[in-house]
Amino acid sequence: MTDGSVTWLTQDAYDRLRSEYDHLSGEGRTELAKRIEQAREEGDLKENAGYHAAKEEQGKQELRIRQLKHLLETAKVGEAEVPASGEVVLGSVVTVELAGDEMTFLLGSREMGDGAGLDVYSEKSPLGSAVLGRKPGDEVSYTAPNGKEFAVTVKSTKPFTG
C-alpha cells in the first residue's frame, strides 16, 4: 500500500500549481499590500470595510501560499505506479461497480485532478478509503456520510496520466 501522505501530480498539474504559487507569493502579495495601504489611508480602521476585507483576503492568500508550498515540496511528479497486481493506490483511475452502475474516478487530490474531467475522491473519503489497497474483483462495503451502506466492486485500475 502507498503512504497516504504522498500526493501524485502530473507535470501539467505541478506546473499549474507552481504558477499559482509564484503569482500569489510575488505580484499577488504586492497587489494586496497596495490595496491594504490604500484602505489604511482612508482613515478610521475600525469602520473601514475595505481595509478589513483586504486583511481577510490577505489571511486566505497566505494560507493558500503555505498549502501550495507544502504541496509542491512534497508531491511526486509523474505517474503513480499501479502495481502489477492492479492494487488501487493513490493516483489510480479506478472503475467500480456501485449500486448496479459503473463509475470511474481518480483516487487522489483535487489539485491532481483539476481539469482532467474525472470525479476525484480522496483516500480519506468513505469510498476512497474502502477501495484503497483493493484489487480488481474485490468487493467491499462502506458507509456513506448519510449513514447508508453501499457495496462496491473494483472492476479495474490504471495509472492517472492527466
TINUBA-526632 format. One line per 2 residues: number of its first residue (from 1); their letters; for each residue y, x, z of N, C-alpha, C. Coordinates in steps of 0.05 Angstrom, whole numbers, plus 5000, padded with zeros to 4 digits. Example, Ala and Ser with C-alpha at 12.3 -4.5 7.8 and 13.67 -1.06 7.14 Angstrom:
BEGIN
1	AS	4886:5264:5156:4910:5246:5156:4934:5264:5156  4955:5257:5142:4979:5273:5143:5001:5258:5157 .
//
This chain:
BEGIN
1	MT	4977:5017:5000:5000:5000:5000:5025:5017:5000  5046:5007:4990:5071:5022:4987:5088:5018:5012 .
3	DG	5103:5039:5019:5122:5038:5041:5143:5017:5035  5147:4998:5053:5166:4976:5049:5195:4985:5047 .
5	SV	5202:5010:5054:5230:5018:5053:5238:5029:5026  5219:5032:5008:5226:5043:4981:5236:5021:4964 .
7	TW	5258:5026:4950:5268:5007:4930:5266:5021:4903  5251:5009:4885:5249:5020:4858:5271:5008:4841 .
9	LT	5284:5026:4826:5305:5017:4808:5300:5029:4780  5304:5013:4760:5304:5024:4733:5328:5041:4730 .
11	QD	5328:5058:4710:5352:5075:4705:5377:5058:4700  5373:5036:4685:5396:5018:4680:5407:5006:4705 .
13	AY	5390:4997:4723:5399:4986:4749:5412:5007:4765  5401:5031:4766:5413:5053:4781:5441:5059:4770 .
15	DR	5443:5061:4744:5469:5067:4731:5490:5045:4737  5481:5020:4736:5499:4998:4742:5509:4998:4771 .
17	LR	5491:5004:4789:5498:5005:4818:5516:5030:4823  5510:5052:4810:5526:5076:4813:5555:5071:4803 .
19	SE	5557:5057:4781:5584:5050:4770:5599:5032:4790  5585:5012:4801:5598:4995:4821:5607:5011:4845 .
21	YD	5590:5029:4855:5596:5046:4878:5621:5064:4872  5621:5076:4849:5643:5094:4841:5669:5078:4840 .
23	HL	5668:5054:4828:5692:5038:4826:5702:5030:4854  5684:5019:4870:5693:5009:4897:5703:5031:4915 .
25	SG	5689:5054:4914:5697:5076:4932:5721:5092:4921  5728:5088:4896:5751:5102:4884:5774:5084:4880 .
27	EG	5778:5074:4856:5801:5058:4850:5801:5031:4864  5777:5021:4871:5776:4996:4887:5789:4998:4914 .
29	RT	5784:5021:4927:5796:5026:4953:5826:5029:4950  5835:5043:4930:5863:5048:4925:5878:5022:4920 .
31	EL	5867:5005:4903:5879:4979:4897:5881:4962:4922  5860:4961:4938:5861:4945:4962:5881:4956:4983 .
33	AK	5882:4982:4985:5902:4994:5003:5930:4987:4995  5936:4986:4969:5962:4978:4959:5968:4949:4966 .
35	RI	5948:4932:4963:5952:4903:4970:5957:4900:5000  5943:4915:5016:5948:4913:5045:5976:4923:5052 .
37	EQ	5984:4945:5040:6011:4956:5045:6033:4936:5036  6029:4923:5013:6049:4904:5003:6050:4880:5022 .
39	AR	6027:4871:5032:6027:4848:5050:6039:4856:5077  6034:4881:5085:6046:4890:5110:6076:4890:5109 .
41	EE	6087:4897:5086:6116:4898:5082:6129:4871:5083  6114:4849:5081:6124:4822:5082:6133:4814:5110 .
43	GD	6126:4830:5130:6136:4824:5156:6114:4817:5176  6120:4798:5194:6103:4790:5216:6074:4788:5208 .
45	LK	6057:4806:5219:6029:4807:5212:6013:4784:5224  6023:4773:5246:6008:4751:5260:6005:4727:5241 .
47	EN	6025:4721:5225:6025:4698:5208:6024:4705:5178  6015:4728:5172:6014:4738:5145:5986:4734:5133 .
49	AG	5982:4711:5120:5955:4704:5109:5946:4724:5088  5964:4734:5072:5957:4754:5051:5947:4780:5064 .
51	YH	5959:4788:5085:5950:4812:5099:5922:4809:5111  5918:4786:5125:5892:4781:5137:5870:4778:5116 .
53	AA	5876:4765:5094:5856:4762:5072:5849:4789:5061  5869:4806:5057:5864:4833:5046:5848:4850:5065 .
55	KE	5854:4848:5091:5839:4863:5111:5809:4854:5112  5806:4827:5110:5778:4817:5109:5763:4827:5085 .
57	EQ	5777:4826:5062:5765:4836:5037:5758:4866:5040  5775:4881:5053:5770:4909:5057:5745:4914:5073 .
59	GK	5741:4897:5094:5716:4900:5110:5692:4894:5094  5693:4873:5077:5670:4867:5060:5665:4889:5040 .
61	QE	5686:4900:5029:5683:4921:5009:5671:4946:5021  5680:4953:5046:5669:4977:5059:5639:4973:5065 .
63	LR	5631:4948:5073:5603:4942:5077:5587:4946:5052  5597:4936:5029:5583:4938:5004:5581:4968:4996 .
65	IR	5602:4983:5000:5602:5012:4994:5579:5025:5010  5577:5019:5036:5556:5031:5052:5529:5023:5043 .
67	QL	5526:4997:5035:5500:4987:5025:5492:5002:5000  5511:5004:4981:5506:5018:4956:5499:5047:4960 .
69	KH	5514:5060:4977:5509:5089:4983:5481:5093:4993  5473:5076:5012:5446:5079:5023:5425:5073:5002 .
71	LL	5429:5052:4986:5410:5045:4965:5407:5067:4945  5430:5078:4936:5429:5099:4916:5416:5125:4926 .
73	ET	5420:5130:4952:5408:5155:4964:5378:5152:4969  5369:5128:4973:5340:5124:4980:5323:5113:4958 .
75	AK	5335:5103:4936:5320:5090:4915:5304:5110:4899  5282:5100:4889:5265:5115:4870:5272:5104:4842 .
77	VG	5279:5122:4824:5287:5113:4797:5264:5118:4779  5258:5098:4763:5236:5099:4744:5220:5073:4746 .
79	EA	5195:5075:4740:5177:5051:4741:5159:5054:4766  5156:5032:4780:5137:5032:4802:5109:5035:4789 .
81	EV	5092:5050:4801:5066:5053:4790:5047:5033:4802  5036:5016:4785:5017:4997:4795:4990:5011:4795 .
83	PA	4977:5012:4818:4951:5026:4819:4931:5015:4799  4912:5032:4791:4891:5024:4772:4877:4999:4781 .
85	SG	4875:4994:4807:4862:4970:4817:4878:4945:4811  4904:4949:4803:4921:4926:4798:4934:4915:4823 .
87	EV	4933:4930:4845:4944:4921:4870:4974:4915:4867  4983:4894:4879:5011:4886:4879:5027:4905:4897 .
89	VL	5047:4919:4886:5064:4937:4901:5093:4930:4894  5111:4942:4910:5139:4938:4903:5145:4948:4875 .
91	GS	5160:4932:4860:5165:4939:4833:5145:4927:4813  5127:4911:4823:5108:4898:4806:5119:4872:4795 .
93	VV	5113:4866:4770:5117:4840:4759:5090:4825:4763  5091:4804:4778:5067:4790:4788:5066:4763:4775 .
95	TV	5042:4756:4765:5037:4729:4756:5017:4717:4775  5024:4693:4786:5007:4680:4805:5003:4651:4796 .
97	EL	4982:4639:4807:4978:4610:4804:4986:4598:4831  5004:4579:4829:5015:4567:4854:5017:4537:4849 .
99	AG	5003:4521:4864:5004:4492:4862:4997:4483:4833  4978:4496:4821:4969:4489:4794:4986:4500:4771 .
101	DE	5008:4513:4777:5026:4524:4757:5025:4555:4759  5030:4567:4736:5033:4596:4736:5062:4603:4738 .
103	MT	5068:4623:4754:5095:4633:4756:5094:4664:4756  5115:4676:4744:5117:4705:4742:5143:4713:4755 .
105	FL	5142:4733:4772:5165:4743:4786:5164:4772:4791  5186:4784:4799:5188:4812:4806:5186:4814:4836 .
107	LG	5169:4831:4846:5168:4836:4875:5185:4860:4880  5209:4856:4892:5227:4878:4896:5254:4869:4907 .
109	SR	5274:4883:4898:5301:4876:4909:5318:4863:4887  5338:4848:4897:5356:4834:4879:5370:4855:4860 .
111	EM	5377:4878:4871:5391:4898:4855:5373:4908:4832  5347:4910:4838:5328:4919:4818:5326:4900:4795 .
113	GD	5326:4874:4801:5321:4854:4780:5345:4842:4767  5369:4850:4775:5393:4838:4763:5392:4840:4733 .
115	GA	5395:4818:4720:5397:4817:4691:5370:4818:4677  5348:4818:4692:5321:4820:4680:5310:4794:4671 .
117	GL	5323:4772:4679:5313:4746:4671:5288:4737:4686  5282:4750:4709:5259:4743:4725:5269:4734:4753 .
119	DV	5254:4715:4765:5259:4710:4793:5251:4735:4808  5265:4740:4830:5259:4763:4847:5252:4754:4875 .
121	YS	5230:4763:4885:5221:4757:4912:5219:4783:4928  5231:4783:4951:5230:4806:4969:5201:4808:4980 .
123	EK	5194:4832:4987:5168:4836:5001:5168:4823:5029  5192:4816:5038:5194:4804:5065:5194:4774:5063 .
125	SP	5196:4763:5039:5195:4733:5036:5166:4724:5041  5162:4698:5048:5135:4688:5052:5116:4693:5029 .
127	LG	5125:4687:5004:5108:4692:4981:5104:4722:4976  5126:4737:4978:5124:4766:4973:5105:4780:4992 .
129	SA	5108:4773:5018:5090:4786:5038:5061:4777:5034  5057:4753:5024:5030:4743:5020:5016:4758:4998 .
131	VL	5030:4764:4977:5017:4777:4954:5017:4808:4955  5035:4819:4971:5037:4849:4973:5010:4860:4981 .
133	GR	5000:4879:4965:4974:4892:4971:4950:4877:4960  4954:4854:4949:4932:4839:4937:4926:4848:4909 .
135	KP	4903:4840:4899:4895:4847:4872:4890:4822:4855  4890:4825:4828:4883:4801:4812:4857:4789:4821 .
137	GD	4857:4762:4823:4834:4747:4832:4835:4740:4862  4851:4755:4877:4854:4749:4906:4868:4722:4910 .
139	EV	4858:4707:4929:4870:4682:4937:4880:4686:4965  4904:4676:4970:4916:4678:4997:4934:4653:5001 .
141	SY	4939:4647:5026:4957:4625:5031:4980:4635:5048  5003:4621:5047:5026:4628:5062:5041:4602:5070 .
143	TA	5057:4605:5090:5073:4582:5099:5102:4585:5090  5111:4566:5075:5139:4565:5064:5158:4560:5087 .
145	PN	5184:4566:5083:5204:4560:5104:5205:4531:5113  5197:4513:5095:5197:4484:5103:5172:4476:5119 .
147	GK	5154:4496:5124:5131:4491:5140:5106:4483:5125  5109:4480:5098:5086:4473:5081:5069:4497:5076 .
149	EF	5043:4493:5075:5024:4514:5070:5018:4514:5040  5018:4537:5027:5012:4539:4999:4990:4560:4994 .
151	AV	4972:4553:4976:4952:4572:4967:4962:4585:4941  4958:4610:4938:4966:4625:4915:4944:4644:4906 .
153	TV	4940:4646:4880:4920:4665:4869:4935:4685:4851  4931:4710:4856:4942:4731:4840:4927:4732:4814 .
155	KS	4942:4728:4791:4929:4729:4765:4931:4756:4752  4955:4769:4753:4958:4795:4741:4983:4809:4753 .
157	TK	4984:4835:4748:5007:4851:4758:5011:4874:4738  5037:4881:4734:5043:4903:4717:5069:4915:4728 .
159	PF	5075:4940:4720:5100:4952:4729:5124:4939:4717  5146:4938:4732:5171:4928:4721:5184:4949:4705 .
161	TG	5192:4943:4681:5205:4963:4663:5234:4957:4659  5245:4935:4669:5273:4929:4668:5282:4922:4641 .
//
